[in-house]
Amino acid sequence: MDPTPIGTVEWNQASQILRFFFTTLLFIIGFAGNLLLAHAFLPSLVGTGHLPKTVMNVRPVLYVLSISCLGVAAYLFFRMVELRGLFGTVYPTRWWM
């Protein structure tokens, strides 16, 4: 069950996996923040009179931005999953599944 030595190629794949992971995390936070702003905060602030009603015109843009962030996050997640072969290279005995 000893891992094989990690070379330059494996380190490159590991750094790609980590980049995809943290970028996916940022896009998921962008998705949630835009959706929360468009669906909860803006209607509440307009309803209480803290913001003018013209601010509600921004909601469709925030929804589109939120959906696009979710799409990019899904793409990055599936790119990260494609690189999972690294674990089979480092640990050839498949103890993690």
Long-range contacts (C-beta under 8 A, 24 or more apart in sequence): 1-91, 1-93, 1-95, 3-90, 3-91, 4-89, 4-90, 4-91, 4-92, 6-90, 10-86, 10-89, 10-90, 13-83, 13-86, 14-86, 16-83, 17-80, 17-83, 17-86, 20-76, 20-77, 20-79, 20-80, 20-83, 21-80, 23-76, 24-73, 24-76, 24-77, 24-80, 27-69, 27-70, 27-72, 27-73, 27-76, 28-69, 28-70, 28-73, 30-65, 30-66, 30-69, 31-66, 31-67, 31-69, 31-70, 31-73, 34-62, 34-63, 34-65, 34-66, 34-69, 35-62, 35-63, 35-66, 37-62, 38-62, 38-63, 38-66, 39-63
